[in-house]
C-alpha cells in the first residue's frame, strides 16, 4: 500500500472525487472546499456552527508580521 506522500496529484484528485464529499468539488484540477465545510468536518460539528471572525483573524495575521529590526535581533540571538 503506497504512503499518502507517494500519491500523485492525479491520484489524490481521484480519491477526493470518489469520496463524493458534500461541498467539495474539483475545478481546473484543484480541490475546492469551503472553509466552513473544513471546520465542520474537522471538529465534528455541522458547518453551520462555524462563525467567521475577521477581526480575530486579522489580529493573528498582524501578530505574525515581522520587521527588519525584529529579524536582525533574532538573528543576533541565534548567532550570539
PDB file of N, CA, C and O in Angstrom:
ATOM      1  N   UNK A   1       0.854  -1.187   0.000  1.00  0.00           N
ATOM      2  CA  UNK A   1       0.000   0.000   0.000  1.00  0.00           C
ATOM      3  C   UNK A   1       0.891   1.239   0.000  1.00  0.00           C
ATOM      4  O   UNK A   1       1.740   1.382   0.880  1.00  0.00           O
ATOM      5  N   UNK A   2       0.716   2.128  -0.961  1.00  0.00           N
ATOM      6  CA  UNK A   2       1.573   3.325  -1.003  1.00  0.00           C
ATOM      7  C   UNK A   2       1.241   4.283   0.143  1.00  0.00           C
ATOM      8  O   UNK A   2       0.104   4.341   0.610  1.00  0.00           O
ATOM      9  N   UNK A   3       2.232   5.015   0.575  1.00  0.00           N
ATOM     10  CA  UNK A   3       2.030   6.045   1.579  1.00  0.00           C
ATOM     11  C   UNK A   3       1.355   7.230   0.922  1.00  0.00           C
ATOM     12  O   UNK A   3       1.515   7.450  -0.279  1.00  0.00           O
ATOM     13  N   UNK A   4       0.600   7.997   1.695  1.00  0.00           N
ATOM     14  CA  UNK A   4      -0.107   9.158   1.142  1.00  0.00           C
ATOM     15  C   UNK A   4       0.866  10.109   0.452  1.00  0.00           C
ATOM     16  O   UNK A   4       0.529  10.705  -0.571  1.00  0.00           O
ATOM     17  N   UNK A   5       2.070  10.256   1.005  1.00  0.00           N
ATOM     18  CA  UNK A   5       3.054  11.166   0.429  1.00  0.00           C
ATOM     19  C   UNK A   5       3.488  10.721  -0.962  1.00  0.00           C
ATOM     20  O   UNK A   5       3.973  11.536  -1.747  1.00  0.00           O
ATOM     21  N   UNK A   6       3.319   9.439  -1.277  1.00  0.00           N
ATOM     22  CA  UNK A   6       3.709   8.921  -2.585  1.00  0.00           C
ATOM     23  C   UNK A   6       2.633   9.131  -3.644  1.00  0.00           C
ATOM     24  O   UNK A   6       2.878   8.887  -4.826  1.00  0.00           O
ATOM     25  N   UNK A   7       1.454   9.576  -3.243  1.00  0.00           N
ATOM     26  CA  UNK A   7       0.365   9.776  -4.201  1.00  0.00           C
ATOM     27  C   UNK A   7       0.701  10.920  -5.145  1.00  0.00           C
ATOM     28  O   UNK A   7       1.276  11.929  -4.735  1.00  0.00           O
ATOM     29  N   UNK A   8       0.345  10.759  -6.386  1.00  0.00           N
ATOM     30  CA  UNK A   8       0.480  11.859  -7.338  1.00  0.00           C
ATOM     31  C   UNK A   8      -0.725  12.783  -7.177  1.00  0.00           C
ATOM     32  O   UNK A   8      -1.707  12.425  -6.528  1.00  0.00           O
ATOM     33  N   UNK A   9      -0.645  13.950  -7.760  1.00  0.00           N
ATOM     34  CA  UNK A   9      -1.780  14.878  -7.715  1.00  0.00           C
ATOM     35  C   UNK A   9      -3.024  14.235  -8.325  1.00  0.00           C
ATOM     36  O   UNK A   9      -4.135  14.399  -7.820  1.00  0.00           O
ATOM     37  N   UNK A  10      -2.819  13.507  -9.412  1.00  0.00           N
ATOM     38  CA  UNK A  10      -3.950  12.858 -10.082  1.00  0.00           C
ATOM     39  C   UNK A  10      -4.605  11.812  -9.179  1.00  0.00           C
ATOM     40  O   UNK A  10      -5.828  11.675  -9.159  1.00  0.00           O
ATOM     41  N   UNK A  11      -3.783  11.080  -8.436  1.00  0.00           N
ATOM     42  CA  UNK A  11      -4.323  10.054  -7.535  1.00  0.00           C
ATOM     43  C   UNK A  11      -5.156  10.701  -6.427  1.00  0.00           C
ATOM     44  O   UNK A  11      -6.231  10.210  -6.083  1.00  0.00           O
ATOM     45  N   UNK A  12      -4.657  11.792  -5.878  1.00  0.00           N
ATOM     46  CA  UNK A  12      -5.378  12.480  -4.807  1.00  0.00           C
ATOM     47  C   UNK A  12      -6.710  13.010  -5.331  1.00  0.00           C
ATOM     48  O   UNK A  12      -7.737  12.887  -4.662  1.00  0.00           O
ATOM     49  N   UNK A  13      -6.694  13.596  -6.522  1.00  0.00           N
ATOM     50  CA  UNK A  13      -7.934  14.096  -7.103  1.00  0.00           C
ATOM     51  C   UNK A  13      -8.938  12.962  -7.306  1.00  0.00           C
ATOM     52  O   UNK A  13     -10.134  13.142  -7.078  1.00  0.00           O
ATOM     53  N   UNK A  14      -8.455  11.800  -7.733  1.00  0.00           N
ATOM     54  CA  UNK A  14      -9.346  10.654  -7.930  1.00  0.00           C
ATOM     55  C   UNK A  14      -9.962  10.200  -6.606  1.00  0.00           C
ATOM     56  O   UNK A  14     -11.147   9.872  -6.553  1.00  0.00           O
ATOM     57  N   UNK A  15      -9.165  10.179  -5.548  1.00  0.00           N
ATOM     58  CA  UNK A  15      -9.670   9.768  -4.235  1.00  0.00           C
ATOM     59  C   UNK A  15     -10.722  10.750  -3.739  1.00  0.00           C
ATOM     60  O   UNK A  15     -11.778  10.346  -3.252  1.00  0.00           O
ATOM     61  N   UNK A  16     -10.430  12.044  -3.866  1.00  0.00           N
ATOM     62  CA  UNK A  16     -11.377  13.068  -3.418  1.00  0.00           C
ATOM     63  C   UNK A  16     -12.670  12.980  -4.219  1.00  0.00           C
ATOM     64  O   UNK A  16     -13.763  13.067  -3.660  1.00  0.00           O
ATOM     65  N   UNK A  17     -12.541  12.808  -5.518  1.00  0.00           N
ATOM     66  CA  UNK A  17     -13.732  12.715  -6.363  1.00  0.00           C
ATOM     67  C   UNK A  17     -14.544  11.467  -6.011  1.00  0.00           C
ATOM     68  O   UNK A  17     -15.773  11.526  -5.971  1.00  0.00           O
ATOM     69  N   UNK A  18     -13.884  10.352  -5.757  1.00  0.00           N
ATOM     70  CA  UNK A  18     -14.579   9.109  -5.418  1.00  0.00           C
ATOM     71  C   UNK A  18     -15.271   9.205  -4.062  1.00  0.00           C
ATOM     72  O   UNK A  18     -16.302   8.568  -3.843  1.00  0.00           O
ATOM     73  N   UNK A  19     -14.705  10.006  -3.144  1.00  0.00           N
ATOM     74  CA  UNK A  19     -15.293  10.141  -1.809  1.00  0.00           C
ATOM     75  C   UNK A  19     -16.618  10.886  -1.854  1.00  0.00           C
ATOM     76  O   UNK A  19     -17.458  10.707  -0.972  1.00  0.00           O
ATOM     77  N   UNK A  20     -16.818  11.726  -2.877  1.00  0.00           N
ATOM     78  CA  UNK A  20     -18.059  12.476  -3.064  1.00  0.00           C
ATOM     79  C   UNK A  20     -18.482  13.195  -1.778  1.00  0.00           C
ATOM     80  O   UNK A  20     -19.595  13.013  -1.285  1.00  0.00           O
ATOM     81  N   UNK A  21     -17.577  14.008  -1.253  1.00  0.00           N
ATOM     82  CA  UNK A  21     -17.808  14.738  -0.009  1.00  0.00           C
ATOM     83  C   UNK A  21     -18.680  15.954  -0.309  1.00  0.00           C
ATOM     84  O   UNK A  21     -18.365  16.727  -1.214  1.00  0.00           O
ATOM     85  N   UNK A  22     -19.770  16.137   0.436  1.00  0.00           N
ATOM     86  CA  UNK A  22     -20.633  17.299   0.193  1.00  0.00           C
ATOM     87  C   UNK A  22     -19.866  18.615   0.332  1.00  0.00           C
ATOM     88  O   UNK A  22     -19.103  18.797   1.280  1.00  0.00           O
ATOM     89  N   UNK A  23     -20.070  19.516  -0.602  1.00  0.00           N
ATOM     90  CA  UNK A  23     -19.427  20.821  -0.559  1.00  0.00           C
ATOM     91  C   UNK A  23     -18.036  20.841  -1.172  1.00  0.00           C
ATOM     92  O   UNK A  23     -17.461  21.914  -1.357  1.00  0.00           O
ATOM     93  N   UNK A  24     -17.483  19.671  -1.490  1.00  0.00           N
ATOM     94  CA  UNK A  24     -16.137  19.605  -2.057  1.00  0.00           C
ATOM     95  C   UNK A  24     -16.250  19.318  -3.544  1.00  0.00           C
ATOM     96  O   UNK A  24     -16.919  18.372  -3.960  1.00  0.00           O
ATOM     97  N   UNK A  25     -15.592  20.140  -4.332  1.00  0.00           N
ATOM     98  CA  UNK A  25     -15.640  19.984  -5.780  1.00  0.00           C
ATOM     99  C   UNK A  25     -14.235  20.048  -6.349  1.00  0.00           C
ATOM    100  O   UNK A  25     -13.304  20.500  -5.683  1.00  0.00           O
ATOM    101  N   UNK A  26     -14.091  19.601  -7.566  1.00  0.00           N
ATOM    102  CA  UNK A  26     -12.822  19.706  -8.264  1.00  0.00           C
ATOM    103  C   UNK A  26     -13.028  20.625  -9.451  1.00  0.00           C
ATOM    104  O   UNK A  26     -13.865  20.370 -10.316  1.00  0.00           O
ATOM    105  N   UNK A  27     -12.244  21.710  -9.481  1.00  0.00           N
ATOM    106  CA  UNK A  27     -12.330  22.691 -10.566  1.00  0.00           C
ATOM    107  C   UNK A  27     -10.934  22.930 -11.114  1.00  0.00           C
ATOM    108  O   UNK A  27     -10.012  23.244 -10.360  1.00  0.00           O
ATOM    109  N   UNK A  28     -10.779  22.784 -12.401  1.00  0.00           N
ATOM    110  CA  UNK A  28      -9.494  23.010 -13.067  1.00  0.00           C
ATOM    111  C   UNK A  28      -8.361  22.220 -12.417  1.00  0.00           C
ATOM    112  O   UNK A  28      -7.244  22.718 -12.275  1.00  0.00           O
ATOM    113  N   UNK A  29      -8.664  20.985 -12.026  1.00  0.00           N
ATOM    114  CA  UNK A  29      -7.648  20.125 -11.434  1.00  0.00           C
ATOM    115  C   UNK A  29      -7.272  20.469 -10.010  1.00  0.00           C
ATOM    116  O   UNK A  29      -6.247  20.003  -9.512  1.00  0.00           O
ATOM    117  N   UNK A  30      -8.085  21.281  -9.341  1.00  0.00           N
ATOM    118  CA  UNK A  30      -7.826  21.675  -7.953  1.00  0.00           C
ATOM    119  C   UNK A  30      -9.014  21.326  -7.087  1.00  0.00           C
ATOM    120  O   UNK A  30     -10.161  21.374  -7.533  1.00  0.00           O
ATOM    121  N   UNK A  31      -8.729  20.973  -5.837  1.00  0.00           N
ATOM    122  CA  UNK A  31      -9.784  20.673  -4.876  1.00  0.00           C
ATOM    123  C   UNK A  31     -10.297  21.985  -4.309  1.00  0.00           C
ATOM    124  O   UNK A  31      -9.518  22.800  -3.814  1.00  0.00           O
ATOM    125  N   UNK A  32     -11.609  22.191  -4.381  1.00  0.00           N
ATOM    126  CA  UNK A  32     -12.236  23.400  -3.862  1.00  0.00           C
ATOM    127  C   UNK A  32     -13.132  22.975  -2.697  1.00  0.00           C
ATOM    128  O   UNK A  32     -14.085  22.214  -2.866  1.00  0.00           O
ATOM    129  N   UNK A  33     -12.797  23.490  -1.509  1.00  0.00           N
ATOM    130  CA  UNK A  33     -13.536  23.103  -0.313  1.00  0.00           C
ATOM    131  C   UNK A  33     -13.770  24.352   0.532  1.00  0.00           C
ATOM    132  O   UNK A  33     -12.811  24.979   0.981  1.00  0.00           O
ATOM    133  N   UNK A  34     -15.028  24.720   0.754  1.00  0.00           N
ATOM    134  CA  UNK A  34     -15.305  25.898   1.581  1.00  0.00           C
ATOM    135  C   UNK A  34     -14.751  25.728   2.995  1.00  0.00           C
ATOM    136  O   UNK A  34     -14.818  24.636   3.559  1.00  0.00           O
ATOM    137  N   UNK A  35     -14.206  26.800   3.569  1.00  0.00           N
ATOM    138  CA  UNK A  35     -13.641  26.753   4.914  1.00  0.00           C
ATOM    139  C   UNK A  35     -14.652  26.242   5.927  1.00  0.00           C
ATOM    140  O   UNK A  35     -14.296  25.477   6.823  1.00  0.00           O
ATOM    141  N   UNK A  36     -15.900  26.650   5.797  1.00  0.00           N
ATOM    142  CA  UNK A  36     -16.924  26.205   6.741  1.00  0.00           C
ATOM    143  C   UNK A  36     -17.059  24.687   6.725  1.00  0.00           C
ATOM    144  O   UNK A  36     -17.291  24.080   7.770  1.00  0.00           O
ATOM    145  N   UNK A  37     -16.918  24.065   5.561  1.00  0.00           N
ATOM    146  CA  UNK A  37     -17.003  22.608   5.464  1.00  0.00           C
ATOM    147  C   UNK A  37     -15.809  21.959   6.147  1.00  0.00           C
ATOM    148  O   UNK A  37     -15.953  20.930   6.806  1.00  0.00           O
ATOM    149  N   UNK A  38     -14.637  22.552   5.995  1.00  0.00           N
ATOM    150  CA  UNK A  38     -13.437  22.010   6.632  1.00  0.00           C
ATOM    151  C   UNK A  38     -13.571  22.084   8.141  1.00  0.00           C
ATOM    152  O   UNK A  38     -13.298  21.106   8.838  1.00  0.00           O
ATOM    153  N   UNK A  39     -13.989  23.230   8.652  1.00  0.00           N
ATOM    154  CA  UNK A  39     -14.140  23.407  10.097  1.00  0.00           C
ATOM    155  C   UNK A  39     -15.188  22.434  10.621  1.00  0.00           C
ATOM    156  O   UNK A  39     -14.972  21.777  11.639  1.00  0.00           O
ATOM    157  N   UNK A  40     -16.306  22.341   9.939  1.00  0.00           N
ATOM    158  CA  UNK A  40     -17.370  21.448  10.376  1.00  0.00           C
ATOM    159  C   UNK A  40     -16.930  20.002  10.400  1.00  0.00           C
ATOM    160  O   UNK A  40     -17.227  19.294  11.362  1.00  0.00           O
ATOM    161  N   UNK A  41     -16.231  19.537   9.375  1.00  0.00           N
ATOM    162  CA  UNK A  41     -15.766  18.157   9.310  1.00  0.00           C
ATOM    163  C   UNK A  41     -14.684  17.903  10.347  1.00  0.00           C
ATOM    164  O   UNK A  41     -14.680  16.858  10.998  1.00  0.00           O
ATOM    165  N   UNK A  42     -13.775  18.842  10.506  1.00  0.00           N
ATOM    166  CA  UNK A  42     -12.641  18.640  11.402  1.00  0.00           C
ATOM    167  C   UNK A  42     -13.060  18.609  12.867  1.00  0.00           C
ATOM    168  O   UNK A  42     -12.439  17.910  13.669  1.00  0.00           O
ATOM    169  N   UNK A  43     -14.084  19.339  13.224  1.00  0.00           N
ATOM    170  CA  UNK A  43     -14.484  19.412  14.629  1.00  0.00           C
ATOM    171  C   UNK A  43     -15.635  18.485  14.965  1.00  0.00           C
ATOM    172  O   UNK A  43     -15.959  18.295  16.137  1.00  0.00           O
ATOM    173  N   UNK A  44     -16.250  17.911  13.957  1.00  0.00           N
ATOM    174  CA  UNK A  44     -17.382  17.027  14.210  1.00  0.00           C
ATOM    175  C   UNK A  44     -18.696  17.772  14.345  1.00  0.00           C
ATOM    176  O   UNK A  44     -19.737  17.155  14.570  1.00  0.00           O
ATOM    177  N   UNK A  45     -18.665  19.074  14.213  1.00  0.00           N
ATOM    178  CA  UNK A  45     -19.881  19.872  14.297  1.00  0.00           C
ATOM    179  C   UNK A  45     -20.366  20.197  12.893  1.00  0.00           C
ATOM    180  O   UNK A  45     -19.600  20.125  11.932  1.00  0.00           O
ATOM    181  N   UNK A  46     -21.601  20.543  12.780  1.00  0.00           N
ATOM    182  CA  UNK A  46     -22.126  20.971  11.481  1.00  0.00           C
ATOM    183  C   UNK A  46     -21.438  22.261  11.072  1.00  0.00           C
ATOM    184  O   UNK A  46     -21.081  23.076  11.922  1.00  0.00           O
ATOM    185  N   UNK A  47     -21.254  22.444   9.792  1.00  0.00           N
ATOM    186  CA  UNK A  47     -20.579  23.638   9.289  1.00  0.00           C
ATOM    187  C   UNK A  47     -21.316  24.902   9.708  1.00  0.00           C
ATOM    188  O   UNK A  47     -20.712  25.974   9.761  1.00  0.00           O
ATOM    189  N   UNK A  48     -22.592  24.802  10.002  1.00  0.00           N
ATOM    190  CA  UNK A  48     -23.351  25.985  10.405  1.00  0.00           C
ATOM    191  C   UNK A  48     -22.918  26.504  11.780  1.00  0.00           C
ATOM    192  O   UNK A  48     -23.273  27.620  12.159  1.00  0.00           O
ATOM    193  N   UNK A  49     -22.147  25.695  12.533  1.00  0.00           N
ATOM    194  CA  UNK A  49     -21.652  26.143  13.834  1.00  0.00           C
ATOM    195  C   UNK A  49     -20.423  27.032  13.713  1.00  0.00           C
ATOM    196  O   UNK A  49     -19.974  27.609  14.703  1.00  0.00           O
ATOM    197  N   UNK A  50     -19.882  27.144  12.517  1.00  0.00           N
ATOM    198  CA  UNK A  50     -18.705  27.975  12.290  1.00  0.00           C
ATOM    199  C   UNK A  50     -19.117  29.428  12.187  1.00  0.00           C
ATOM    200  O   UNK A  50     -19.996  29.785  11.403  1.00  0.00           O
ATOM    201  N   UNK A  51     -18.472  30.265  12.989  1.00  0.00           N
ATOM    202  CA  UNK A  51     -18.743  31.688  12.945  1.00  0.00           C
ATOM    203  C   UNK A  51     -17.479  32.413  12.508  1.00  0.00           C
ATOM    204  O   UNK A  51     -16.482  32.386  13.229  1.00  0.00           O
ATOM    205  N   UNK A  52     -17.493  33.058  11.350  1.00  0.00           N
ATOM    206  CA  UNK A  52     -16.304  33.786  10.908  1.00  0.00           C
ATOM    207  C   UNK A  52     -15.925  34.878  11.901  1.00  0.00           C
ATOM    208  O   UNK A  52     -16.801  35.506  12.496  1.00  0.00           O
ATOM    209  N   UNK A  53     -14.637  35.105  12.083  1.00  0.00           N
ATOM    210  CA  UNK A  53     -14.136  36.130  12.993  1.00  0.00           C
ATOM    211  C   UNK A  53     -13.049  36.938  12.285  1.00  0.00           C
ATOM    212  O   UNK A  53     -11.863  36.757  12.561  1.00  0.00           O
ATOM    213  N   UNK A  54     -13.450  37.835  11.366  1.00  0.00           N
ATOM    214  CA  UNK A  54     -12.456  38.587  10.599  1.00  0.00           C
ATOM    215  C   UNK A  54     -11.511  39.410  11.465  1.00  0.00           C
ATOM    216  O   UNK A  54     -10.326  39.520  11.149  1.00  0.00           O
ATOM    217  N   UNK A  55     -12.019  39.994  12.559  1.00  0.00           N
ATOM    218  CA  UNK A  55     -11.158  40.802  13.424  1.00  0.00           C
ATOM    219  C   UNK A  55     -10.129  39.926  14.130  1.00  0.00           C
ATOM    220  O   UNK A  55      -8.960  40.294  14.245  1.00  0.00           O
ATOM    221  N   UNK A  56     -10.573  38.772  14.598  1.00  0.00           N
ATOM    222  CA  UNK A  56      -9.651  37.840  15.245  1.00  0.00           C
ATOM    223  C   UNK A  56      -8.618  37.318  14.268  1.00  0.00           C
ATOM    224  O   UNK A  56      -7.442  37.187  14.608  1.00  0.00           O
ATOM    225  N   UNK A  57      -9.061  37.018  13.044  1.00  0.00           N
ATOM    226  CA  UNK A  57      -8.140  36.553  12.011  1.00  0.00           C
ATOM    227  C   UNK A  57      -7.100  37.624  11.700  1.00  0.00           C
ATOM    228  O   UNK A  57      -5.913  37.326  11.564  1.00  0.00           O
ATOM    229  N   UNK A  58      -7.552  38.868  11.589  1.00  0.00           N
ATOM    230  CA  UNK A  58      -6.639  39.974  11.284  1.00  0.00           C
ATOM    231  C   UNK A  58      -5.616  40.148  12.409  1.00  0.00           C
ATOM    232  O   UNK A  58      -4.452  40.448  12.146  1.00  0.00           O
ATOM    233  N   UNK A  59      -6.045  39.963  13.652  1.00  0.00           N
ATOM    234  CA  UNK A  59      -5.130  40.098  14.789  1.00  0.00           C
ATOM    235  C   UNK A  59      -4.060  39.009  14.755  1.00  0.00           C
ATOM    236  O   UNK A  59      -2.891  39.273  15.039  1.00  0.00           O
ATOM    237  N   UNK A  60      -4.452  37.808  14.414  1.00  0.00           N
ATOM    238  CA  UNK A  60      -3.485  36.713  14.322  1.00  0.00           C
ATOM    239  C   UNK A  60      -2.479  36.991  13.218  1.00  0.00           C
ATOM    240  O   UNK A  60      -1.275  36.823  13.412  1.00  0.00           O
ATOM    241  N   UNK A  61      -2.969  37.415  12.064  1.00  0.00           N
ATOM    242  CA  UNK A  61      -2.078  37.721  10.944  1.00  0.00           C
ATOM    243  C   UNK A  61      -1.128  38.861  11.301  1.00  0.00           C
ATOM    244  O   UNK A  61       0.057  38.808  10.972  1.00  0.00           O
ATOM    245  N   UNK A  62      -1.639  39.886  11.967  1.00  0.00           N
ATOM    246  CA  UNK A  62      -0.795  41.014  12.372  1.00  0.00           C
ATOM    247  C   UNK A  62       0.294  40.566  13.334  1.00  0.00           C
ATOM    248  O   UNK A  62       1.411  41.080  13.285  1.00  0.00           O
ATOM    249  N   UNK A  63      -0.016  39.615  14.210  1.00  0.00           N
ATOM    250  CA  UNK A  63       0.978  39.138  15.177  1.00  0.00           C
ATOM    251  C   UNK A  63       2.082  38.330  14.509  1.00  0.00           C
ATOM    252  O   UNK A  63       3.148  38.137  15.093  1.00  0.00           O
ATOM    253  N   UNK A  64       1.838  37.854  13.288  1.00  0.00           N
ATOM    254  CA  UNK A  64       2.830  37.063  12.572  1.00  0.00           C
ATOM    255  C   UNK A  64       3.786  37.924  11.739  1.00  0.00           C
ATOM    256  O   UNK A  64       4.821  37.444  11.279  1.00  0.00           O
ATOM    257  N   UNK A  65       3.431  39.193  11.550  1.00  0.00           N
ATOM    258  CA  UNK A  65       4.258  40.061  10.732  1.00  0.00           C
ATOM    259  C   UNK A  65       5.547  40.417  11.470  1.00  0.00           C
ATOM    260  O   UNK A  65       5.580  40.495  12.698  1.00  0.00           O
ATOM    261  N   UNK A  66       6.591  40.627  10.700  1.00  0.00           N
ATOM    262  CA  UNK A  66       7.902  40.835  11.283  1.00  0.00           C
ATOM    263  C   UNK A  66       8.603  41.994  10.576  1.00  0.00           C
ATOM    264  O   UNK A  66       8.489  42.150   9.360  1.00  0.00           O
ATOM    265  N   UNK A  67       9.319  42.795  11.337  1.00  0.00           N
ATOM    266  CA  UNK A  67      10.064  43.915  10.763  1.00  0.00           C
ATOM    267  C   UNK A  67      11.533  43.520  10.589  1.00  0.00           C
ATOM    268  O   UNK A  67      11.974  42.491  11.102  1.00  0.00           O
ATOM    269  N   UNK A  68      12.275  44.343   9.866  1.00  0.00           N
ATOM    270  CA  UNK A  68      13.707  44.097   9.694  1.00  0.00           C
ATOM    271  C   UNK A  68      14.427  44.136  11.038  1.00  0.00           C
ATOM    272  O   UNK A  68      15.377  43.383  11.253  1.00  0.00           O
ATOM    273  N   UNK A  69      13.979  45.015  11.949  1.00  0.00           N
ATOM    274  CA  UNK A  69      14.590  45.112  13.279  1.00  0.00           C
ATOM    275  C   UNK A  69      14.406  43.817  14.067  1.00  0.00           C
ATOM    276  O   UNK A  69      15.337  43.343  14.717  1.00  0.00           O
ATOM    277  N   UNK A  70      13.221  43.258  14.006  1.00  0.00           N
ATOM    278  CA  UNK A  70      12.952  42.012  14.723  1.00  0.00           C
ATOM    279  C   UNK A  70      13.803  40.883  14.151  1.00  0.00           C
ATOM    280  O   UNK A  70      14.358  40.079  14.899  1.00  0.00           O
ATOM    281  N   UNK A  71      13.904  40.826  12.833  1.00  0.00           N
ATOM    282  CA  UNK A  71      14.718  39.786  12.197  1.00  0.00           C
ATOM    283  C   UNK A  71      16.180  39.935  12.606  1.00  0.00           C
ATOM    284  O   UNK A  71      16.834  38.939  12.915  1.00  0.00           O
ATOM    285  N   UNK A  72      16.702  41.155  12.613  1.00  0.00           N
ATOM    286  CA  UNK A  72      18.101  41.394  12.999  1.00  0.00           C
ATOM    287  C   UNK A  72      18.337  40.976  14.446  1.00  0.00           C
ATOM    288  O   UNK A  72      19.354  40.354  14.755  1.00  0.00           O
ATOM    289  N   UNK A  73      17.402  41.314  15.333  1.00  0.00           N
ATOM    290  CA  UNK A  73      17.551  40.955  16.749  1.00  0.00           C
ATOM    291  C   UNK A  73      17.550  39.441  16.924  1.00  0.00           C
ATOM    292  O   UNK A  73      18.380  38.892  17.649  1.00  0.00           O
ATOM    293  N   UNK A  74      16.609  38.767  16.253  1.00  0.00           N
ATOM    294  CA  UNK A  74      16.530  37.325  16.371  1.00  0.00           C
ATOM    295  C   UNK A  74      17.769  36.654  15.772  1.00  0.00           C
ATOM    296  O   UNK A  74      18.255  35.662  16.316  1.00  0.00           O
ATOM    297  N   UNK A  75      18.278  37.178  14.673  1.00  0.00           N
ATOM    298  CA  UNK A  75      19.493  36.632  14.061  1.00  0.00           C
ATOM    299  C   UNK A  75      20.671  36.777  15.015  1.00  0.00           C
ATOM    300  O   UNK A  75      21.476  35.857  15.165  1.00  0.00           O
ATOM    301  N   UNK A  76      20.769  37.951  15.667  1.00  0.00           N
ATOM    302  CA  UNK A  76      21.853  38.185  16.621  1.00  0.00           C
ATOM    303  C   UNK A  76      21.754  37.219  17.808  1.00  0.00           C
ATOM    304  O   UNK A  76      22.775  36.743  18.303  1.00  0.00           O
ATOM    305  N   UNK A  77      20.544  36.933  18.259  1.00  0.00           N
ATOM    306  CA  UNK A  77      20.351  35.983  19.359  1.00  0.00           C
ATOM    307  C   UNK A  77      20.797  34.590  18.947  1.00  0.00           C
ATOM    308  O   UNK A  77      21.397  33.866  19.742  1.00  0.00           O
ATOM    309  N   UNK A  78      20.508  34.214  17.712  1.00  0.00           N
ATOM    310  CA  UNK A  78      20.898  32.882  17.227  1.00  0.00           C
ATOM    311  C   UNK A  78      22.420  32.770  17.082  1.00  0.00           C
ATOM    312  O   UNK A  78      23.004  31.723  17.364  1.00  0.00           O
ATOM    313  N   UNK A  79      23.043  33.842  16.648  1.00  0.00           N
ATOM    314  CA  UNK A  79      24.484  33.815  16.418  1.00  0.00           C
ATOM    315  C   UNK A  79      25.273  34.031  17.695  1.00  0.00           C
ATOM    316  O   UNK A  79      26.442  33.653  17.775  1.00  0.00           O
ATOM    317  N   UNK A  80      24.642  34.639  18.702  1.00  0.00           N
ATOM    318  CA  UNK A  80      25.373  35.019  19.911  1.00  0.00           C
ATOM    319  C   UNK A  80      25.313  34.020  20.952  1.00  0.00           C
ATOM    320  O   UNK A  80      25.886  34.211  22.025  1.00  0.00           O
TER     321      UNK A  80
END
